[in-house]
Amino acid sequence: TPALPTTEAEVSALIDHTLLAPNASLDQIAAVCEEAKQYRTATVCVNSSMIPYVAQHLAGTSVLPISVIGFPFGSSNTPSKVHEATIACEEGAKEIDMVNNIGLLRSRQYLSVYNDILAVASACHTHDAKLKVILETAMLTKQEIVAATYLACLAGADFVKTSTCLLYTSPSPRDS
């Protein structure tokens, strides 16, 4: 079994340092990048329009740029998610965080949810980038969380995340 992180450095190396505010300035993005480099976080997560700047700012470090796509609602159509992920990867994103299509999942349109994730996973993996699927667990029943997790894994997601914490309440222990 993997060892649990016990030092500040080990914990920092697991953190996605994030600034997704739509009004974030380049100076604020630069400050987040500097903090990430200082504390050696795993990543800096930003909106896709900021990826070229973040990739340049983090070049030569161990900190990876992440772009969110279909954010924050997950309700964008699949081709637009694939296009956004592809451009973000081409501009330097090493990971993509996509929001699960909550409406389709809750409507039990499992094949559509699977195909949505599969298409984005394929785009990411073509560019040697990882894909994380954000489930928005506070909006889902336990059964829907199980279904969403299963579909994400089956479709090739590298990770699942509980929530953006933007749309609803923060995840609870029930969501784990």
Summary of the structure (lengths in Angstrom):
residues: 176
radius of gyration: 15.9
end to end distance: 18.8
largest distance: 44.6
contacts: 562
relative contact order: 0.12
helix: 48%
strand: 16%
